[in-house]
């Protein structure tokens, strides 16, 4: 028999009480994107079995409004990821949910002009109350920003750590990405923080012209013009040092865009700095984009290998499907397969320019 005809496909059997992990294992012997989804779980599982690895997660798209927030929080709590890079929008919506501001089931078959009159914002088939968003904006501007110093160049990681700390004291909903990242010392980077309501709520503090006194939680607080600085290059420096110092790295991309490229380029920068290959050893991508348009969101891992972003012998898989389908399946399969997770997780030590990583046995 030819070497190409060794492994026949195996039809999936339907039977009651089948676990999600059992189903995805069977999907390894099917075809198309079903098999790719199962292979994505397999590669992520290999990362989790690797005792000393730093796992990056790049999260693009409107995943928090779409109901994926608790899945990402679960990955953080269980240390199935070690570093998160995401958009300002996802973090803003996480902040809203933590403060009790919900997103609602809607429809894309709607008169958006009518929605505007009612101050209802639409994200495809999700609705949001713009008036309640304004309350969150004011809370960030008038309360959270009191924690930030003037004239200090913050990286996005530092700002988001403080935001997680702030939310841990004031949140109504505890299962937050920001809160769990703060509690579990998982750094979050947001290289496009200004491209969100979270960013412009902080920016408004620097726009103030006159001092005014307001009551916040029963106390008189003087609000005045500030000079809060968020240094994007500092965040770039911090992120690249992680890949420089990590023993090995793996990447998981949900969508593409800025989070994906930000993580990809850490391998390029690290390789320049240490003068040897620091490209990522494991790679998983969930995307609906295609490579022929030339955009990074659809760029293949093979293309990334030409840049030195992904190792030549990397264990890699791309699954072309909606992340709101993939993430619930992946998270449940991993949770079943790793009820007891044995990893040496990276502990990041930030001391100015002296950065280090220590690997400690996971304690859950």
C-alpha positions in Angstrom: 0.0 0.0 0.0 1.3 3.5 -0.8 2.6 5.6 2.1 -0.1 8.1 1.4 -2.9 5.7 2.3 -2.2 4.7 5.9 -4.8 6.4 8.0 -8.5 6.1 7.0 -11.0 8.7 8.2 -13.2 7.5 11.0 -16.9 8.6 11.1 -18.0 10.2 14.3 -20.4 8.1 16.4 -23.3 9.8 18.2 -23.9 8.6 21.7 -25.3 10.1 24.9 -23.1 11.7 27.6 -20.1 12.0 25.3 -17.6 14.5 26.7 -16.4 17.4 24.6 -12.8 16.2 24.9 -13.9 12.8 23.6 -15.7 14.4 20.6 -12.6 16.5 19.7 -10.4 13.5 19.9 -12.6 11.7 17.4 -12.5 14.9 15.2 -8.8 14.3 14.7 -9.8 11.5 12.3 -12.3 13.5 10.3 -11.5 16.3 7.8 -11.6 20.0 7.0 -11.9 22.6 9.8 -13.3 20.1 12.2 -10.0 18.3 12.2 -8.1 21.5 12.3 -10.0 22.5 15.4 -9.1 19.2 17.1 -5.4 19.7 16.0 -5.5 23.2 17.6 -6.5 21.6 20.9 -3.7 19.0 20.4 -1.0 21.7 19.9 -2.3 23.8 22.9 -2.2 20.6 24.9 1.4 20.0 24.0 2.2 23.5 25.3 0.5 22.8 28.6 2.5 19.5 28.9 5.8 21.4 28.4 7.1 22.2 31.9 8.9 25.5 31.1 7.2 27.5 28.4 5.7 31.0 28.2 2.3 30.9 26.4 1.1 34.1 24.7 -2.5 34.7 23.8 -3.5 37.4 21.2 -7.1 38.3 21.4 -8.7 40.4 18.7 -12.3 41.0 17.7 -15.3 41.8 19.9 -14.8 38.7 22.0 -16.1 40.2 25.3 -19.4 41.5 24.0 -19.8 38.2 22.2 -19.8 36.3 25.5 -16.2 34.9 25.6 -15.0 36.9 28.6 -15.3 34.1 31.2 -13.4 31.7 28.9 -10.4 34.1 28.7 -10.7 34.6 32.5 -10.6 30.8 33.0 -7.5 30.5 30.8 -5.8 33.1 33.1 -7.0 31.6 36.4 -5.9 28.1 35.3 -2.6 29.5 33.8 -3.4 28.0 30.4 -1.9 31.2 29.2 0.8 33.4 30.7 0.6 36.7 28.8 -2.4 38.4 27.1 -2.3 40.9 24.3 -5.6 42.3 23.3 -7.5 45.4 22.1 -8.5 48.3 24.2 -12.1 47.6 23.2 -12.1 44.1 24.7 -10.7 45.4 28.0 -13.1 48.3 28.1 -16.1 45.9 27.6 -14.6 43.6 30.3 -14.4 46.7 32.6 -18.1 47.4 31.8 -19.2 43.8 32.6 -17.1 43.9 35.8 -19.0 47.0 36.9 -22.4 45.5 36.1 -22.9 47.0 32.7 -24.3 44.2 30.5 -24.4 43.5 26.8 -27.7 42.3 25.3 -28.9 39.9 22.7 -29.9 41.8 19.6 -30.2 41.4 15.9 -28.4 42.6 12.8 -31.8 42.9 11.1 -32.5 46.3 12.7 -32.9 50.0 11.8 -29.7 51.4 13.1 -31.0 55.0 12.9 -33.7 54.0 15.4 -31.0 52.5 17.6 -29.1 55.7 17.5 -32.2 57.7 18.7 -32.5 55.3 21.7 -28.7 55.5 22.3 -28.3 51.8 21.7 -25.0 50.7 20.3 -24.8 47.6 18.0 -22.0 45.1 17.6 -23.4 42.9 14.8 -26.2 41.1 16.9 -25.2 42.5 20.3 -26.8 45.6 21.8 -25.3 47.9 24.5 -26.7 50.8 26.5 -24.6 53.9 25.6 -25.8 55.9 28.6 -24.4 53.2 30.9 -21.1 53.2 28.9 -20.9 56.9 29.7 -21.0 56.1 33.4 -18.1 53.7 33.0 -16.2 56.4 31.1 -16.7 58.9 33.9 -15.6 56.3 36.5 -12.4 55.7 34.6 -11.8 59.4 34.1 -12.7 60.6 37.6 -11.8 57.7 39.9 -9.4 55.3 38.3 -7.1 58.0 36.9 -6.6 59.3 40.5 -4.3 56.2 40.9 -2.0 57.3 38.1 0.9 59.7 38.6 1.7 62.7 36.5 4.8 62.7 34.2 5.5 59.0 34.7 5.8 57.0 31.5 3.4 54.0 32.0 3.5 51.0 29.8 0.0 49.6 28.9 0.9 46.6 31.2 1.4 48.9 34.2 -1.9 50.8 33.5 -3.9 47.6 33.1 -2.4 46.1 36.2 -3.6 49.1 38.2 -7.0 48.9 36.5 -7.3 45.3 37.5 -6.5 46.3 41.1 -9.0 49.1 41.0 -11.8 46.8 39.6 -11.0 44.1 42.2 -12.2 46.7 44.9 -15.2 48.1 43.1 -16.5 45.4 40.7 -19.9 43.8 41.0 -18.9 40.9 38.7 -15.7 39.2 39.8 -15.1 36.9 36.8 -13.3 39.6 34.9 -10.2 39.3 32.6 -8.6 42.4 34.2 -9.3 41.3 37.8 -8.0 37.7 37.2 -4.9 38.9 35.4 -4.2 41.2 38.4 -4.7 38.5 40.9 -2.7 35.9 39.0 0.1 38.2 37.9 -0.6 37.6 34.2 0.6 40.7 32.3 -1.8 42.3 29.8 -0.5 44.4 27.0 -2.6 46.7 24.9 -0.5 48.2 22.1 -3.5 50.2 20.8 -5.0 51.4 24.0 -5.9 54.8 22.5 -8.1 53.0 20.0 -10.8 52.5 22.5 -13.1 54.2 25.0 -10.7 53.0 27.7 -8.0 55.1 26.1 -10.0 58.2 25.4 -11.4 58.1 29.0 -7.9 58.4 30.3 -7.0 61.0 27.6 -9.9 63.3 28.8 -8.0 63.8 32.1 -5.2 65.5 30.2 -7.8 67.8 28.5 -9.2 69.4 31.6 -8.9 73.2 31.7 -10.3 74.2 35.1 -10.2 72.6 38.5 -13.6 71.4 39.9 -14.7 69.6 43.0 -16.9 66.6 42.8 -18.3 64.0 45.2 -17.0 60.5 44.7 -18.3 57.8 47.0 -19.3 60.5 49.5 -16.0 62.3 49.5 -15.1 65.7 48.0 -12.4 65.2 45.3 -10.6 68.0 43.4 -10.3 67.1 39.7 -7.7 69.1 37.8 -5.7 69.0 34.6 -3.2 66.1 34.5 -0.3 64.9 32.5 -0.8 61.1 32.3 1.7 59.5 29.9 1.3 56.1 28.3 4.5 55.1 26.6 3.9 52.6 23.8 7.6 52.0 23.2 8.0 51.0 26.9 5.3 48.3 26.4 7.1 47.2 23.3 10.4 46.9 25.2 8.7 45.0 28.1 7.0 42.5 25.8 10.1 41.7 23.7 12.1 41.1 26.9 9.6 38.3 27.8 10.4 36.4 24.6 14.1 37.2 25.1 14.2 35.7 28.6 11.7 32.8 28.2 13.0 29.3 27.9 10.5 28.6 25.1 7.4 30.4 23.8 4.1 29.3 22.3 1.5 31.6 20.7 -2.3 31.4 20.4 -4.1 33.9 18.1 -7.8 34.4 18.3 -8.3 36.6 15.2 -5.3 38.7 14.1 -4.7 42.4 13.8 -2.5 44.3 16.2 -2.4 41.7 19.0 -1.1 39.1 16.6 1.6 41.3 15.1 2.6 42.6 18.5 3.3 39.0 19.7 4.9 38.0 16.4 7.4 40.8 16.5 8.6 39.9 20.0 10.4 37.0 18.3 12.0 39.2 15.7 13.2 41.7 18.3 14.4 39.1 20.7 16.4 37.3 18.0 18.1 40.7 17.1 18.9 41.3 20.7 20.3 37.9 21.8 21.8 37.0 18.3 20.2 33.6 18.1 16.8 32.2 17.1 14.1 33.2 19.6 11.1 32.4 17.3 8.0 30.8 18.7 8.0 27.0 19.0 4.3 26.3 19.1 1.6 28.2 17.3 -2.2 28.0 17.1 -4.4 30.4 15.1 -8.2 30.7 15.0 -9.2 33.0 12.1 -11.8 33.7 9.5 -9.4 35.7 7.3 -7.6 34.4 4.2 -4.0 35.0 3.2 -4.6 36.1 -0.4 -5.7 39.6 0.7 -2.2 40.3 2.1 -3.4 41.2 5.6 -1.7 40.0 8.7 -4.9 38.6 10.2 -5.0 36.0 7.5 -1.3 35.5 7.1 -0.2 31.9 7.5 2.4 30.6 9.9 4.4 29.5 6.9 4.6 33.2 5.9 5.6 34.0 9.5 8.5 31.5 9.2 10.0 33.7 6.5 10.3 36.5 9.0 11.7 34.3 11.8 8.6 34.7 13.9 7.7 31.0 14.0 10.4 28.2 14.2 11.1 26.1 11.2 10.1 23.0 13.1 7.3 24.5 15.1 4.2 22.5 16.0 1.6 24.7 14.4 -2.0 24.7 13.1 -4.5 27.2 11.7 -8.2 26.7 12.0 -10.5 28.8 9.9 -13.6 29.2 11.9 -15.5 31.7 14.0 -13.8 32.1 17.4 -17.2 32.2 19.1 -17.6 28.6 17.9 -14.0 27.5 18.5 -13.4 29.0 22.0 -16.2 27.2 23.9 -15.2 23.9 22.4 -11.5 24.4 23.0 -11.9 25.6 26.6 -14.2 22.7 27.5 -11.9 20.1 26.0 -8.9 21.5 27.7 -10.7 21.8 31.1 -11.6 18.1 30.8 -8.1 16.9 29.8 -6.3 19.1 32.4 -8.3 18.9 35.6 -4.9 18.8 37.3 -2.5 21.0 35.4 1.2 20.4 36.1 3.3 23.3 34.7 6.2 25.4 35.8 4.6 28.8 35.1 6.7 31.9 34.4 6.8 34.5 37.2 7.7 37.8 35.7 10.0 40.1 37.8 9.8 43.8 36.7 12.7 45.9 38.0 13.0 48.8 35.6 15.4 47.7 32.9 16.4 44.6 34.9 13.7 42.1 33.9 13.8 38.4 34.8 11.6 35.3 34.6 11.5 32.5 37.2 9.6 29.3 36.6 7.6 28.0 39.6 5.5 24.9 40.0 1.8 25.7 39.4 -0.3 25.7 42.5 -4.0 25.5 41.9 
